[in-house]
Amino acid sequence: MKETAGTDMDTKNTLFNRLRILRMILKTTGAGKILLTYFCFIFADALIIYIFDPAITSYGDALWYCYAVISTAGFGDVVVTTAVGKICSVILTAQSILVIAIVTGVIVNFYTHIIDEKKQDKTEGTGQNDQPLKS
């Protein structure tokens, strides 16, 4: 029983550590601002669709529609019928693709940079380097 409790604590600590690192990455790189702007745009887009599209009867339906657009699931239970709604959908789709690509690239680049620094520190600490010996 005690081993399970210790394992649960290790899992929780690992999860919190990873979330802390992710928060640091988003804050350091500015990707957090990109994500915040993106989420604000989603809510604004849903509001515009709700106001201008008569087929959308509630703000919740507009948010659900935006989710379907973002996830490219296209459930079909809620659809826009006006040009404004369709234009908002296209813009949301394009922005979703760009934001996901940018944020993913930033996070991967940051992790790669951290790994390279750790390798360099480890190599310097042992007195080894990656340069081949010249004869």
C-alpha positions as CSV (number, residue, x, y, z in Angstrom):
1,M,0.0,0.0,0.0
2,K,2.8,2.4,0.8
3,E,4.5,1.9,-2.5
4,T,1.3,2.9,-4.3
5,A,1.0,6.1,-2.2
6,G,4.7,7.0,-3.0
7,T,4.1,6.3,-6.7
8,D,1.0,8.6,-6.7
9,M,3.0,11.4,-5.0
10,D,5.8,10.9,-7.6
11,T,3.3,11.1,-10.4
12,K,1.7,14.2,-8.9
13,N,5.1,15.9,-8.4
14,T,6.1,15.0,-12.0
15,L,2.9,16.4,-13.3
16,F,3.2,19.6,-11.4
17,N,6.9,19.9,-12.4
18,R,5.9,19.5,-16.1
19,L,3.1,22.1,-15.7
20,R,5.6,24.5,-14.1
21,I,8.0,24.0,-16.9
22,L,5.3,24.5,-19.5
23,R,4.2,27.7,-17.7
24,M,7.8,28.9,-17.7
25,I,8.1,28.2,-21.4
26,L,4.9,30.0,-22.3
27,K,5.9,33.0,-20.1
28,T,9.5,33.2,-21.3
29,T,8.8,32.8,-25.0
30,G,5.7,35.0,-25.2
31,A,3.6,32.1,-26.5
32,G,1.3,32.6,-23.5
33,K,0.3,35.9,-24.9
34,I,-0.4,34.3,-28.3
35,L,-2.6,31.7,-26.6
36,L,-4.4,34.3,-24.6
37,T,-5.1,36.4,-27.7
38,Y,-6.3,33.3,-29.5
39,F,-8.8,32.3,-26.7
40,C,-10.1,35.9,-26.6
41,F,-10.5,35.7,-30.4
42,I,-12.5,32.5,-30.1
43,F,-14.9,34.1,-27.6
44,A,-15.2,37.3,-29.8
45,D,-15.7,35.2,-32.9
46,A,-18.5,33.2,-31.2
47,L,-20.1,36.5,-30.1
48,I,-20.0,37.8,-33.7
49,I,-21.5,34.6,-35.0
50,Y,-24.2,34.6,-32.4
51,I,-25.2,38.2,-33.2
52,F,-25.2,38.0,-37.0
53,D,-26.2,34.5,-37.8
54,P,-29.9,33.6,-37.2
55,A,-29.3,29.9,-37.3
56,I,-27.3,30.2,-34.1
57,T,-29.8,30.5,-31.3
58,S,-27.5,30.9,-28.2
59,Y,-24.0,32.0,-27.3
60,G,-23.4,28.4,-26.1
61,D,-24.3,27.1,-29.6
62,A,-21.9,29.7,-31.1
63,L,-19.1,28.5,-28.8
64,W,-19.9,24.9,-29.7
65,Y,-19.7,25.8,-33.4
66,C,-16.3,27.4,-32.8
67,Y,-15.1,24.3,-31.1
68,A,-16.3,22.2,-34.1
69,V,-14.4,24.5,-36.4
70,I,-11.2,24.5,-34.4
71,S,-11.2,20.8,-33.9
72,T,-12.1,20.3,-37.6
73,A,-14.7,17.8,-36.4
74,G,-17.5,19.5,-38.2
75,F,-20.3,17.8,-36.2
76,G,-23.0,19.4,-38.3
77,D,-25.5,19.9,-35.5
78,V,-24.9,23.7,-35.6
79,V,-24.0,25.4,-38.8
80,V,-23.8,29.1,-39.9
81,T,-25.9,30.3,-42.8
82,T,-24.7,33.9,-43.4
83,A,-21.7,35.3,-45.1
84,V,-20.5,36.9,-41.8
85,G,-20.6,33.5,-40.1
86,K,-18.8,31.8,-42.9
87,I,-16.1,34.5,-43.0
88,C,-15.6,34.3,-39.2
89,S,-15.3,30.5,-39.6
90,V,-12.6,30.7,-42.3
91,I,-10.7,33.3,-40.2
92,L,-11.0,31.1,-37.1
93,T,-9.8,28.0,-39.0
94,A,-6.8,29.9,-40.4
95,Q,-5.9,31.4,-37.0
96,S,-6.2,28.0,-35.3
97,I,-3.7,26.4,-37.8
98,L,-1.2,29.3,-37.3
99,V,-1.5,29.4,-33.5
100,I,-1.1,25.7,-33.0
101,A,1.9,25.6,-35.4
102,I,3.6,28.6,-33.7
103,V,3.0,27.5,-30.1
104,T,4.1,23.9,-30.9
105,G,7.2,25.2,-32.6
106,V,8.1,27.5,-29.7
107,I,7.7,24.8,-27.1
108,V,9.7,22.2,-29.1
109,N,12.5,24.8,-29.8
110,F,12.6,25.7,-26.1
111,Y,12.9,22.1,-24.9
112,T,15.5,21.4,-27.6
113,H,17.5,24.4,-26.3
114,I,17.3,23.2,-22.7
115,I,18.4,19.7,-23.7
116,D,21.4,21.1,-25.7
117,E,22.4,23.3,-22.7
118,K,22.2,20.3,-20.3
119,K,24.4,18.2,-22.8
120,Q,26.9,21.1,-23.0
121,D,27.0,21.5,-19.2
122,K,27.5,17.7,-18.8
123,T,30.2,17.7,-21.4
124,E,32.0,20.6,-19.8
125,G,31.8,19.1,-16.4
126,T,33.5,15.9,-17.5
127,G,36.2,17.6,-19.5
128,Q,35.0,16.1,-22.7
129,N,33.9,17.9,-25.8
130,D,32.2,16.9,-29.1
131,Q,35.2,17.9,-31.3
132,P,37.1,15.1,-32.9
133,L,40.8,14.7,-32.1
134,K,43.2,16.0,-34.7
135,S,46.1,13.8,-35.6
